[in-house]
């Protein structure tokens, strides 16, 4: 078991499937970006990005997640560092934008906002947010890779 798995397994706010999602994304070669935060040779954080599809046909949009920080290091800025690095790398890769499902207060700090025309079925709209990179916001239903449906 690596540090990324340990972080996901012990997170209180998690449904504890992140390690299975990551394994499935890797097996499907659908993991576009995976960044680690390391302190004292120990993995203390991780963020992943993978392509999403939008029913309007918009291309080069990515979903952020899972993202995790070891409980002992939460509140120390590591999550923010991972977010900024991931978004910077996405821009460098020519992405049109990024979506995330999560706390609007936290992700709003990085420029994410809900958009009425962009929907992730089954979730409260204020928790599904997008950040465009000099591109128009897509309009339609978003689908994450099928790896996000894995449960172990």
C-alpha atoms as a printed R data frame, in Angstrom:
    type eleno elety resid chain resno       x      y       z
1   ATOM     1    CA   UNK     A     1   0.000  0.000   0.000
2   ATOM     2    CA   UNK     A     2   1.362  3.437  -0.917
3   ATOM     3    CA   UNK     A     3   0.839  6.782   0.812
4   ATOM     4    CA   UNK     A     4  -1.952  7.779  -1.567
5   ATOM     5    CA   UNK     A     5  -3.977  4.720  -0.607
6   ATOM     6    CA   UNK     A     6  -3.398  5.329   3.090
7   ATOM     7    CA   UNK     A     7  -4.629  8.944   2.814
8   ATOM     8    CA   UNK     A     8  -7.843  7.884   1.034
9   ATOM     9    CA   UNK     A     9  -8.551  4.965   3.343
10  ATOM    10    CA   UNK     A    10  -8.481  7.106   6.482
11  ATOM    11    CA   UNK     A    11 -10.314 10.254   5.309
12  ATOM    12    CA   UNK     A    12 -13.406 10.942   7.433
13  ATOM    13    CA   UNK     A    13 -15.266 12.882   4.716
14  ATOM    14    CA   UNK     A    14 -14.692 10.221   2.077
15  ATOM    15    CA   UNK     A    15 -16.686  7.242   0.901
16  ATOM    16    CA   UNK     A    16 -13.279  5.491   0.883
17  ATOM    17    CA   UNK     A    17 -13.297  4.572  -2.803
18  ATOM    18    CA   UNK     A    18 -10.602  6.976  -3.993
19  ATOM    19    CA   UNK     A    19  -7.884  4.329  -4.158
20  ATOM    20    CA   UNK     A    20 -10.141  2.145  -6.323
21  ATOM    21    CA   UNK     A    21 -10.941  5.090  -8.606
22  ATOM    22    CA   UNK     A    22  -7.234  5.830  -9.007
23  ATOM    23    CA   UNK     A    23  -6.422  2.203  -9.791
24  ATOM    24    CA   UNK     A    24  -9.227  2.079 -12.374
25  ATOM    25    CA   UNK     A    25  -8.113  5.357 -13.982
26  ATOM    26    CA   UNK     A    26  -4.546  4.057 -14.244
27  ATOM    27    CA   UNK     A    27  -5.661  0.707 -15.698
28  ATOM    28    CA   UNK     A    28  -7.805  2.509 -18.295
29  ATOM    29    CA   UNK     A    29  -4.971  4.947 -19.141
30  ATOM    30    CA   UNK     A    30  -7.464  7.722 -18.340
31  ATOM    31    CA   UNK     A    31  -5.355  9.546 -15.783
32  ATOM    32    CA   UNK     A    32  -4.201 12.774 -17.419
33  ATOM    33    CA   UNK     A    33  -2.322 14.218 -14.493
34  ATOM    34    CA   UNK     A    34  -1.295 12.912 -11.083
35  ATOM    35    CA   UNK     A    35   0.663 15.140  -8.714
36  ATOM    36    CA   UNK     A    36   2.093 14.272  -5.309
37  ATOM    37    CA   UNK     A    37   3.026 16.418  -2.337
38  ATOM    38    CA   UNK     A    38   6.024 14.958  -0.530
39  ATOM    39    CA   UNK     A    39   7.437 16.035   2.837
40  ATOM    40    CA   UNK     A    40  10.424 14.314   4.416
41  ATOM    41    CA   UNK     A    41  10.284 11.555   1.769
42  ATOM    42    CA   UNK     A    42   6.661 10.766   2.686
43  ATOM    43    CA   UNK     A    43   3.656 11.222   0.394
44  ATOM    44    CA   UNK     A    44   1.344 13.640   2.202
45  ATOM    45    CA   UNK     A    45  -0.991 14.696  -0.608
46  ATOM    46    CA   UNK     A    46  -2.212 13.796  -4.051
47  ATOM    47    CA   UNK     A    47  -4.374 15.277  -6.801
48  ATOM    48    CA   UNK     A    48  -5.584 13.631  -9.996
49  ATOM    49    CA   UNK     A    49  -7.137 14.978 -13.174
50  ATOM    50    CA   UNK     A    50  -8.871 13.059 -15.924
51  ATOM    51    CA   UNK     A    51 -10.892 13.989 -19.010
52  ATOM    52    CA   UNK     A    52 -14.629 14.518 -18.734
53  ATOM    53    CA   UNK     A    53 -17.186 14.435 -21.514
54  ATOM    54    CA   UNK     A    54 -19.857 17.076 -22.045
55  ATOM    55    CA   UNK     A    55 -22.992 16.424 -24.076
56  ATOM    56    CA   UNK     A    56 -22.470 19.604 -26.119
57  ATOM    57    CA   UNK     A    57 -19.266 18.061 -27.506
58  ATOM    58    CA   UNK     A    58 -16.869 20.439 -25.753
59  ATOM    59    CA   UNK     A    59 -13.379 18.974 -25.754
60  ATOM    60    CA   UNK     A    60 -10.312 19.329 -23.533
61  ATOM    61    CA   UNK     A    61 -12.249 19.687 -20.280
62  ATOM    62    CA   UNK     A    62 -10.976 17.829 -17.228
63  ATOM    63    CA   UNK     A    63 -12.317 16.732 -13.881
64  ATOM    64    CA   UNK     A    64 -10.272 17.388 -10.777
65  ATOM    65    CA   UNK     A    65 -10.266 14.619  -8.244
66  ATOM    66    CA   UNK     A    66  -9.662 12.766  -6.199
67  ATOM    67    CA   UNK     A    67  -7.599 15.197  -4.153
68  ATOM    68    CA   UNK     A    68  -6.395 14.314  -0.681
69  ATOM    69    CA   UNK     A    69  -4.035 15.491   2.039
70  ATOM    70    CA   UNK     A    70  -2.891 13.346   4.925
71  ATOM    71    CA   UNK     A    71  -4.832 14.364   8.063
72  ATOM    72    CA   UNK     A    72  -1.632 15.308   9.896
73  ATOM    73    CA   UNK     A    73  -0.856 17.866   7.172
74  ATOM    74    CA   UNK     A    74  -4.327 19.302   6.572
75  ATOM    75    CA   UNK     A    75  -4.555 23.027   7.118
76  ATOM    76    CA   UNK     A    76  -0.897 23.544   6.222
77  ATOM    77    CA   UNK     A    77  -1.494 24.755   2.660
78  ATOM    78    CA   UNK     A    78  -0.630 21.514   0.884
79  ATOM    79    CA   UNK     A    79  -4.089 21.180  -0.672
80  ATOM    80    CA   UNK     A    80  -3.839 24.703  -2.047
81  ATOM    81    CA   UNK     A    81  -0.366 24.014  -3.428
82  ATOM    82    CA   UNK     A    82  -1.658 20.886  -5.162
83  ATOM    83    CA   UNK     A    83  -4.652 22.772  -6.577
84  ATOM    84    CA   UNK     A    84  -2.564 25.615  -7.983
85  ATOM    85    CA   UNK     A    85   0.011 23.225  -9.460
86  ATOM    86    CA   UNK     A    86  -2.682 21.044 -11.036
87  ATOM    87    CA   UNK     A    87  -4.494 23.996 -12.599
88  ATOM    88    CA   UNK     A    88  -1.215 25.456 -13.880
89  ATOM    89    CA   UNK     A    89  -0.266 22.120 -15.481
90  ATOM    90    CA   UNK     A    90  -3.708 21.787 -17.084
91  ATOM    91    CA   UNK     A    91  -3.303 25.207 -18.689
92  ATOM    92    CA   UNK     A    92   0.158 24.213 -19.927
93  ATOM    93    CA   UNK     A    93  -1.366 21.077 -21.482
94  ATOM    94    CA   UNK     A    94  -3.848 23.195 -23.451
95  ATOM    95    CA   UNK     A    95  -6.958 22.351 -21.451
96  ATOM    96    CA   UNK     A    96 -10.069 24.468 -22.034
97  ATOM    97    CA   UNK     A    97 -11.110 24.183 -18.403
98  ATOM    98    CA   UNK     A    98 -11.695 22.084 -15.345
99  ATOM    99    CA   UNK     A    99 -14.703 20.910 -13.353
100 ATOM   100    CA   UNK     A   100 -14.878 19.782  -9.754
101 ATOM   101    CA   UNK     A   101 -17.459 18.322  -7.427
102 ATOM   102    CA   UNK     A   102 -16.943 19.681  -3.936
103 ATOM   103    CA   UNK     A   103 -17.270 22.435  -1.365
104 ATOM   104    CA   UNK     A   104 -18.067 25.713  -3.148
105 ATOM   105    CA   UNK     A   105 -16.307 27.771  -0.474
106 ATOM   106    CA   UNK     A   106 -13.049 25.825  -0.784
107 ATOM   107    CA   UNK     A   107 -12.980 25.505  -4.568
108 ATOM   108    CA   UNK     A   108 -14.260 29.046  -5.056
109 ATOM   109    CA   UNK     A   109 -10.876 30.238  -3.728
110 ATOM   110    CA   UNK     A   110  -9.336 28.894  -6.934
111 ATOM   111    CA   UNK     A   111 -11.891 30.467  -9.265
112 ATOM   112    CA   UNK     A   112 -14.375 27.602  -9.576
113 ATOM   113    CA   UNK     A   113 -18.038 28.593  -9.822
114 ATOM   114    CA   UNK     A   114 -21.308 26.785 -10.504
115 ATOM   115    CA   UNK     A   115 -22.759 27.433 -13.976
116 ATOM   116    CA   UNK     A   116 -26.468 26.869 -14.608
117 ATOM   117    CA   UNK     A   117 -25.951 25.298 -18.039
118 ATOM   118    CA   UNK     A   118 -23.356 22.783 -16.893
119 ATOM   119    CA   UNK     A   119 -24.817 19.845 -14.975
120 ATOM   120    CA   UNK     A   120 -23.579 16.773 -13.161
121 ATOM   121    CA   UNK     A   121 -26.687 14.633 -12.624
122 ATOM   122    CA   UNK     A   122 -27.625 13.711  -9.091
123 ATOM   123    CA   UNK     A   123 -25.691 16.383  -7.230
124 ATOM   124    CA   UNK     A   124 -26.760 19.764  -5.845
125 ATOM   125    CA   UNK     A   125 -25.849 22.323  -8.534
126 ATOM   126    CA   UNK     A   126 -23.886 24.575  -6.173
127 ATOM   127    CA   UNK     A   127 -21.414 21.739  -5.533
128 ATOM   128    CA   UNK     A   128 -20.591 21.144  -9.206
129 ATOM   129    CA   UNK     A   129 -18.326 23.932 -10.395
130 ATOM   130    CA   UNK     A   130 -16.264 24.884 -13.420
131 ATOM   131    CA   UNK     A   131 -13.191 26.962 -14.115
132 ATOM   132    CA   UNK     A   132 -12.698 27.945 -17.768
133 ATOM   133    CA   UNK     A   133  -9.226 28.712 -19.133
134 ATOM   134    CA   UNK     A   134  -9.903 31.455 -21.692
135 ATOM   135    CA   UNK     A   135 -12.652 29.300 -23.211
136 ATOM   136    CA   UNK     A   136 -16.429 29.451 -23.135
137 ATOM   137    CA   UNK     A   137 -18.230 27.432 -20.462
138 ATOM   138    CA   UNK     A   138 -19.751 24.297 -21.996
139 ATOM   139    CA   UNK     A   139 -23.485 23.754 -21.770
140 ATOM   140    CA   UNK     A   140 -24.667 20.252 -21.133
141 ATOM   141    CA   UNK     A   141 -24.418 17.207 -18.946
142 ATOM   142    CA   UNK     A   142 -20.952 16.247 -17.740
143 ATOM   143    CA   UNK     A   143 -19.788 12.665 -17.307
144 ATOM   144    CA   UNK     A   144 -16.652 11.604 -15.491
145 ATOM   145    CA   UNK     A   145 -14.767  8.511 -16.630
146 ATOM   146    CA   UNK     A   146 -16.467  5.215 -15.747
147 ATOM   147    CA   UNK     A   147 -13.681  4.606 -13.205
148 ATOM   148    CA   UNK     A   148 -15.528  6.960 -10.856
149 ATOM   149    CA   UNK     A   149 -18.318  4.380 -10.549
150 ATOM   150    CA   UNK     A   150 -15.993  1.700  -9.144
151 ATOM   151    CA   UNK     A   151 -16.661  0.708  -5.540
152 ATOM   152    CA   UNK     A   152 -13.880 -1.668  -4.729
